[in-house]
Amino acid sequence: MTKSKKLQEVDLYKPIQRFFVKEGYEVYGEVHDCDLTAVKDDELIVVELKLHLTVDLLVQATKRQRLTDQVYIAIPKPKYKLRSKRWSDLCQLVKRLELGLMIITFSGNRKTVEVVFHPSEYVKKKKRNNRFRRSLLKEIDGRSADYNIGGSSRTKIMTAYKENCIQIASYLQHYGPLSPKALRELGTGDKTPSILSKNYYQWFERVSRGVYVITEKGIEDLTEFPDLVQYYNQKISEQPHSD
């Protein structure tokens, strides 16, 4: 009999992601330290993932209430009975903190998500961190898709900034030497001049005044992001005068 794989926090991400996608949300992992964010129209949901319902999890989740009323915690279904006093007390505590609770049941290859209860409204009006909320939504808006796994801590995170660098590098690889103005006209955004001049990843080289090319390191590093490169190559093919 083979020993079952030890459950990890990242194993919780995909079931929760699929749950919200089915509900019509756009879902993103690891945005400004939030394990999972789900956005639909003006609605923002934050979900914190943990293997156990702990004080640290509750503290972390209540901090997210500065961003939105819709904060959930998600844990695997406990091994003890859900009709027990222990579970009832824990649920009561989570409700008093006005958080939502989700549990994931793992049965073989099947993963089932259940919303035990949704977040309730605060009795008192919360002081929301609007600056941080705007920053989080701006980061989400800068990502073309979800390239991170919520709950991961040892893997590199795909940020909007890095994706912008990949977009610029992809365009330079396809079109050859270009100016920041030409790149912006292709849709690389207002940060293009700053990205090229700072050259954080050493992907770009200025070959003449205001003209840049992709470096050998840039070409090599792009192979680590095949999905994004394919995405931007598709956008290039949709350009009216792409060569």
N, C-alpha and C positions, 0 to 999 in steps of 0.2 A: 504494500500500500504506500503510495507516494505521499510525501509530506506536502500539505497545502501551502501555497505561497502566502507569505505574511502580508497582510493588508497594509497599504500605505495611503497617506493623505491624497496623493495624486490619483489614486484609484477611485476616489469619490467624484472627481471632476467631470469625467465624461457622462456619467448618468445624470448629473445635475444639469450639465450643458444641454444634453438632448431633451431633458424635461422642459427647459425654458425655450429652446428652439421650436419645439412643437407648439408652444403657446404664442409663437410669433415674435419672440425677442431676438435681438442680436446679442450674442454672448461673447465675452472676452475674459481671458485668464490673466491674473497678475497685472492689474492696472493700479499703479500707486499703492502697492502692497495689499490690495483687496484680492482675495483668492479668486472670486468670480464676480463679474458684473454683467447685468442683463439690462438692455435698453430697448424701450419701445415707445416711440413718440417722445413725450416729455417725461416718461416714467423711468426711474432709475432704481434698480434692485441690486443689492450687494449681498453676497453669500460668503460666509466664512466656513471653511472646511476643517474638521478635526476628527481624529479617531475616537475621541472620548469627550464627553461634556464636562469641561473643566472650568475653573474660575478664570484661568487665562483666556479661554475661548470667550467667556461672557464679557470680560473686560474689553477684549479686542472688538467684539461685535458692537458693544455699546458705543465705542469710539466711532464706529461707522455711522451711527445715527446722526452725526454732525453733517453727513452728506445727504442722507435720505431717510424717510420714515420706514422704507421697505428694506429692512435688514433681517436676513435669515441666518441661522446656524444649521449646518448639515453634518450629521454623524452617521456611522453605520448603525443598523438596528442593534440595540443592546442585547446581550445574551440572557440577561435576567428578564423576568416577566414584565410586560408593559402594564399589567394591572396591579403591580406591586406598589407599596407605599413609597418606596424609593423613587420610582419613575414618576409617580404622581407629584411628589414634592419637587422634583427637578423641573417638571413641566410648569408647575405653579411659579417657580422662581423665574423661569424664562418668560412667562407671561407677564409677571410683575415688571420685568425689564422692558416689556413691550417689544420683544423680538419674535420673529417667526421661527418655527422649528421644522426641519425636514429630516427624515431618516431614509437610509438606503439599505435595502435588503439584498444580500449577495447569496444567490442560490445557484451553484454551478456557474455556468456562463451567463445566467440571467441576473440582471440588476434592476430592481424595482425601486422607484422613488415615491415616497408618501409625504404629503404635507400634513404634519400633525396639527398645526394651527398656523395661521397667518399673523403677521405683526399687527398689534392693536395700536390705536392712536394714543399719542401722549395726552395726558390730562392738561399738562402745562405746555405752552409753546416752547419748542426747543430752539436754542441758539445754533443755527446751522452755519457751518464754515463754507460760505458761498465762494470764497476765493479758491479753496481746495476742491470744491465741487466743480467749479468751472475748469480747473486744471485737469481734473480727472476726465470730464467730458471732452475736453480738447484733445487729450491723449487718445481717447477712444476714437474720436473723429479723424485723427491722423493715421489710424491703422486701417489697412485695406481689408483685413480679415483677422481671424483669431489664430495666431501662431504660437501661443503660449499655453501651458497646461497649468491650471490653477492649483495651488498647493505646493508647487515645486519650489525648492530653495537652492538647489545646487546646479541648476541649469541656467544658461544665459537667457535673459529676457529680451524678447523682440519689442523694442520701443518704437514710437512713432518717428523719433529722430533717426534711429538706425534704419528704419524702413525707407525714410526719405533719402538717406545716403545710398541705399541699395538702388532706389529708383534712379538717382542721378548717375550712378556708376553704370547701370544697365543702359541708360540712354547714351552715355559717352562711348560705351563699348559698341553700340549699334551704329551711331551716327558719326563717330570720330570726334575731332576737336570741336568744342563748342564754347560759347561765352555764357556767363550766367544769365544774360538777357534771353538768349536763344533757348536755354534750358527752361527758364520760367515760362516762356511761350509754349513749351511742350507740356507744361503742367507740373513742374517740380516744386513750385511754391516760392513764397517770399524769403524763406530761409536759405535758398540756394547759394547766394554769394557768401554768407557766413559759413555754411558747410564746406564750401570749396576752399575758403581761405584758412579756416581752422584745420581742415584735413585731419580730423581726429583718428580715422582708421588708416591713414596714409594710402588712400585709394586714388588720390588725384594729384596731378602735376600741372603746373602752369607752364605752357610751352612758349607763350608770347603774352603780350599785354592783354589781359582780360580773356584769355583763351586757355581752356583746360582739356586734358586728356586723362583717361584712366590708366593707372599704373599696372605693372605686372602683378603686384601684390593685390590690387583691386580685382583683376581678372581671376586670380587664383581664389581669393576669398569669396567671390560671387558663387563659386561652385558649392559653397556650403548652404546656399539658400535657393535651391532649385524651384520651389513653389513660388516664391516672390519674383524671381527672375522670369519665370514663365508668365506670371501675371503681368509684369511690365512689358514683356515682349509682345503679349497680346494687345496691350494698349498702344504699343508702337505700330502694330499692324493695322490698328484702327485709325491712325493718323491719316489725314487726307492726302499728304504728299510724302509718306515714308518711303525710303529707298532701301 
